[in-house]
Amino acid sequence: EDTQQQIIRETFHLVSKRDENVCNFLEGGLLIGGSDNKLIYRHYATLYFVFCVDSSESELGILDLIQLDLCLFFLSLQVFVETLDKCFENVCELDLIFHVDKV
């Protein structure tokens, strides 16, 4: 588990220090597999969605996958909130975040 935390820290360090104007691909660090692996990421608000792939993967294909996954996630969340709102009153996404134990 310690190695896993090191990989997460290294990945966050590599991705979070990058400027918003640079591309979303970079070579993996030492813990991530070196230059044979790539980190492909998207940054939305305070969230980073990061994939670690080998050099045979398509960077643009992975970015499309991240975009599609996010669209499906938010669509599912919207449907879930609308369903809860029909059963209860005034339910919103923040209720799920701050009161997940009551859902």
C-alpha positions in Angstrom: 0.0 0.0 0.0 2.9 2.3 0.6 4.0 1.9 -3.1 0.5 2.7 -4.2 0.5 6.0 -2.2 3.9 6.9 -3.7 2.5 6.3 -7.2 -0.6 8.5 -6.4 1.6 11.3 -5.0 4.1 11.2 -7.9 1.2 11.2 -10.4 -0.5 14.1 -8.7 2.9 16.0 -8.5 3.5 15.4 -12.2 0.0 16.4 -13.4 -0.9 19.2 -10.9 2.2 21.3 -11.6 1.5 21.5 -15.3 0.2 24.7 -16.9 -3.4 24.7 -18.2 -2.0 25.6 -21.7 0.1 22.4 -22.2 -1.0 19.1 -23.7 -2.6 16.5 -21.5 0.0 13.8 -22.2 3.3 13.2 -20.4 5.7 10.4 -19.9 5.4 8.4 -16.7 7.8 8.9 -13.8 10.0 6.3 -12.3 7.3 4.6 -10.2 4.9 4.6 -13.0 7.0 2.7 -15.5 9.3 5.2 -17.0 9.2 6.4 -20.6 7.4 3.3 -21.9 4.2 4.5 -20.1 2.3 7.7 -20.5 0.0 9.7 -18.2 -3.1 11.0 -20.1 -5.3 13.3 -18.0 -8.0 15.9 -18.0 -8.5 18.5 -15.3 -12.0 19.6 -14.4 -12.4 22.2 -11.6 -10.6 20.5 -8.7 -10.6 17.0 -10.1 -7.9 15.2 -12.1 -8.9 12.2 -14.2 -5.7 10.3 -15.0 -5.0 7.2 -17.1 -1.6 5.4 -17.1 -1.2 3.6 -20.4 1.6 2.0 -22.4 3.0 3.5 -25.6 0.7 1.5 -27.9 -2.5 3.4 -26.7 -3.9 6.4 -28.6 -3.7 9.6 -26.6 -6.7 11.1 -28.2 -8.7 7.9 -27.8 -8.0 8.0 -24.0 -9.0 11.6 -23.8 -12.3 10.8 -25.6 -12.8 7.9 -23.2 -12.4 10.3 -20.2 -14.8 12.7 -21.8 -17.4 10.0 -22.5 -17.0 8.6 -18.9 -17.6 12.0 -17.4 -20.6 12.7 -19.5 -22.1 9.3 -18.6 -21.3 9.9 -14.9 -22.9 13.3 -14.8 -25.9 12.1 -16.7 -26.3 9.2 -14.3 -25.9 11.6 -11.3 -28.6 13.9 -12.8 -31.0 11.0 -13.2 -30.3 9.8 -9.7 -30.9 13.3 -8.3 -34.1 13.7 -10.3 -35.4 10.3 -9.0 -34.6 11.3 -5.4 -36.2 14.6 -5.9 -39.4 12.9 -6.9 -39.4 10.8 -3.7 -38.3 13.7 -1.5 -38.3 17.5 -1.7 -35.6 19.8 -2.9 -32.8 17.2 -3.5 -29.7 18.5 -5.2 -26.2 17.2 -6.0 -24.7 18.8 -2.9 -27.1 16.7 -0.7 -25.3 13.6 -2.2 -21.9 15.0 -1.4 -22.5 16.3 2.1 -25.2 13.7 3.3 -24.2 10.5 1.5 -24.9 8.6 4.7 -28.6 9.5 4.4 -29.0 8.5 0.8 
